[in-house]
Amino acid sequence: MKGYIVDVEFIWGFQCRIAGLSKTSPSFLYPPPTTFLGALAESIAKREAIGEEKGKQLISALCKNLLALGVRPLNAIPVKYEDLNRIIAVKITGGKYYPRVDNLIASFDSPARGKTILSSIDGEPPRLRFFIVVKSTMPEIDNEKIEITSEHFWSIHRIGSKESRISVINVEEISDLETKINTRIITNYSFPLFSSIRPMRPIQIKWNAEVYIDPFKIEEYKPLEYVKGKKLLPFMVPILVRSPPEYIVELKKDAQAFSYKKEVVIGCSA
């Protein structure tokens, strides 16, 4: 078991829209867990020269290896909005395939696309901190082990769409994690609403709920299969106000928390 604390700096924010909705789809408050795992998978694939077909197995390998993953703001407040974007319209209309060179007007569309600005509260670039805990640093793909290292986190260059550029400014590798079970804890990270935990009350009241694809239950790369509601998991996410957000949570069976200094993230049992 090993943990990684990863601080990332955003240029403006990110675009990570809710899958399965219409072309006018809102963004999330923070990048979902699977989006962060996708960014990590891209970094691993590039550094280890893993091809596209085999690379599809990286996400499921990382999810099977996942114990906990949370995010918290360091100096930023998320602001969701939608603006008009000109996009290529890939469709079939009147039996004709689009886009078409002989009908450029109908080959483009201008829907509103969801984005999230991360607004800094201290004049510095907006920053988020991710806390991930894995069972092993050697997940398997086709019976071949791939070693996860700090360099893979340092190589992450975007979280979300291609416009969602980030810079990793700190990676801390943690071996001496403390595990907590069957007790009450105070967490400062987003946490999943498992049936095996009981949210008590927020110490700082600004928390929101968002529904993500369950990052602990992705057996294979079939993104559209997971938006039908069968493998979704609600998360509580913290919003920075005047002080760092914290939440009192009671852990029951099959849930555990991992702590390092003042950082506490909630996950599932191994």
PyMOL commands that set and color helices and strands:
alter all, ss='L'
color gray80, all
select helices_A, chain A and resi 33-47+52-64+105-107+150-154+223-227
alter helices_A, ss='H'
color red, helices_A
select strands_A, chain A and resi 2-10+13-14+66-73+76-84+87-88+91-93+96-98+108-109+112-120+127-134+140-141+144-145+166-174+178-180+184-187+191-192+197-202+207-213+232-238+247-251+255-260+263-268
alter strands_A, ss='S'
color yellow, strands_A
deselect
rebuild
show_as cartoon
